[in-house]
Amino acid sequence: MSTAVVLLGPPGAGKGTQAKHIERRFGLVHISTGDMLRAAVAEGSELGRCAEGYMKRGELVPDELIIEMILERIARPDCGKGYMLDGFPRTLAQAEALDASLAERGGRIDLAILFTCDPEAIVERMSGRRVCPTCGAVFHLAHNPPAKPGVCDRDGTPLVLRPDDRPEVVRKRLEVYEENTAPVAEFYRKRGVLAEVDASRPIPEVTAAVDRLLEAVTRDS
């Protein structure tokens, strides 16, 4: 049986880092809905062309279309061991629609991991990031500073603070996240599949907690 996991948590909580680890350790395919949409458009599939029309008009891609794309993606052979959804569902309506679509096919979400972290810690974590616009290298003023302040170690390009990482923008993103995603967490809690992980701890401790959850669910699935 394959294992289906949903990753929940605010921006900057480290979901991407843990997703890479889960993919390596447990063989679950990491499905970022943003990446999935871009890939479908690039492939020129029927679903991709439908999504591209909405994106070109600056409109949100409808939930039904995203769910259809998810169902198509998880049916591929590389998802044989299972998959992780990252970036979807973001709202209660999306969670309910996904749950119904999976149930129609005899599937379900086995585990929803909610990565929790103090909002101000996330603001510090994200606003301290500096990125090289040339090579994409990422540094952090406190935790991974460049050898020469303000300059990329690799190519000497001046580092920049991305607009999304500005403190006021991060706080706004966190507000929107909390408003939309709290009901999603409660949805999975009621189904008995939600597990919370304190993402403010050191990465090895967070990884160990994730491993325990995945070991239990893959053993039972």
N, C-alpha and C positions, 0 to 999 in steps of 0.2 A: 504494500500500500504506500502511496506517496503521501508526503506531509505538506500541509498548506499552512503558511504562517503569514500574519500581518504584522508589519512593524509600525508602531505608533510612537509619536514623540515630537516635541517642538523642534524647530530648526536649530541646529547647533548642538543637539543632544548626543551626537555621535552615531546615529543610525547607520550612516554609510560605512563607517569603520567596522561596526559589528556585522553588517551585511556581507562585507568582503570575507570576514572570518567565517561566518556561517556557510558561505558558499564553498570555501576551501575545506572546512572541517566536515560538513555534513552533506555536501553535494546538492544543496538546494539552490535552484536558479534564482538570482536576484532580479526581480522585475520592477524596475522603476517606471512608473507610468509615463513620465516625461520622456525618458529614453525610448520607451516602447512606441510612443506616438511618433517620435522623430524617425525611428527605424521603419515603421510602417509606411510613412510618407516617402522615405527614401527608396523603399522597395517597390513603391508604386502599386501596392495591393489594392483591391477594391475598398477595403476598410480604410486603408491609408489615404486613398483619394477622397473619400467622404470626409475624413478628419481634416485633411488639408484645406478643403473648402471652408470649413468653419474657422480654421486658424488664419487663413488669408483675410477673412472678413473681420478678424479681431474678436471673434466670438468664442465662448467656451465650447469645447467639444461635449456633446450631450452624454450624460451618464450611461445611457443604453449603448451608445457606440463604444465607449471605453470598456464597458463590461464585455461586449462582444469581442473586442480585441483581446482582452485578458483571457477569455475562454478559448479563443483561437491559439493564443500563445502557450497556455498551459497544456494544450493538447499535443504539443510537439514532443518528440522523443526525448529531448534533453531535460524535460521536466519530469522524467520517470521517477526520480527519487522524491521530487517535490519542488516547491517554489516559495519565495517570499515576495509579498506585495509591499512596495514602498511608495508612498504618495497617494495611495488609494486603498480603502475609502477615506475621504476627508470629512464627510458629513454623515449624519444618521441616515438620510435617504439613500445615499450611496451604499452604506453598509447593509441596509435592508434589501436593496435591489441585488447586490452581489450575493447575499446569502440565499435569496430565492433562486437566482440563476444557477448557483452551484448545486442547490438541493435538487433542482430539476434533472441534473446530470448525475445525481448520486454522490455529489461532493460536499465538502464543508471546510470551514476554517478550523484547523486543529488547535492553533495557538495564536493569540494576539499579545505581543510584547509591547508594553507601554514603558518607554524610557522617560523617566522623570528627572527633572533638574531644576534647581532654583533659578528663576528668571534672570536675576542680576548676574548670576554666574555665567549664564548663556550670553548675556550682553557683553560681559568682559571677554569671554572666549571668542565671540565673533568680531567684536569691534577691535580686538587686538591683532586680527589677521591682516597680513599684507601680502599682496600678490604681485608676481612679475608679469606685466602685460605681454612680454615677449615669449617666455618659455612656459609660463603657467605655474612656476614653483610657488609654493605657499609657505609663508613664514608666520611666526607669532611673536609679538614684541616681548612677551613675558616667557613663553614656554619654548620657543624655537626661533630666537632672533638671528638675523643675518650677521655674518662676521663684521661687515661694515654697515653701520646704521643707515637704513633707508635704501640700501642697494642690494640687488640680487647677487647671491654668491656665485651663481652659474655664469651669468653673462654681463653683470655690471649695470643692468637696466634699473632705473629708479623704481622702487616698489610703490604700489598704489593701494588705497583703501577702497574696496568695491562699494558702490552705492548701497547695496543690500546689507553691507556689514556696518553701516553707520549706526551708532547707538539708538537714535530716535527711530530709525527704520526697523531695527531689530525689535525694539519694544512694541512697535505697531504690529509686526508680524506675529509676535508672541500673543498679543491680544486676540488677533484674528484666529490664530491656532486654537487658543483656549476656548473661544466661543464656539468654534465649529467641531472640534475634536473631542471635547469632554463627553458629549452624548454618544460618540462612537465608542469610546472606552467603556461607557456604561452598558452599551448594547452587548459588547463581548463579555463584560463582567456577568451580566444576567445569563449568558449562555455557558458560563463556567469555564471559559477558555482564556480569560485575561490574566496576565502575570505582569507585575510591575518590577522594574529594575531601576535602581538608583544610579543614574548616569553621571552623577557628580563625583563618583568615586574614581580612583585611578583606573585607566583602561584595562589592565590585567584583571582587576577585581570585577569589572563590568563583564568582561569576556567570560570569566569563570562562572558568573551567575547565568549568563546566556547559555553556556555549555550545559549546565545542569538542567535547564528548562528544555533544551532541544534533545538532550539524551533521554529524558523522560518521555517526551511526546513521540520521538521516533521509535522508541522501544514499544510504546503502546499502540502505534498506528499500524 
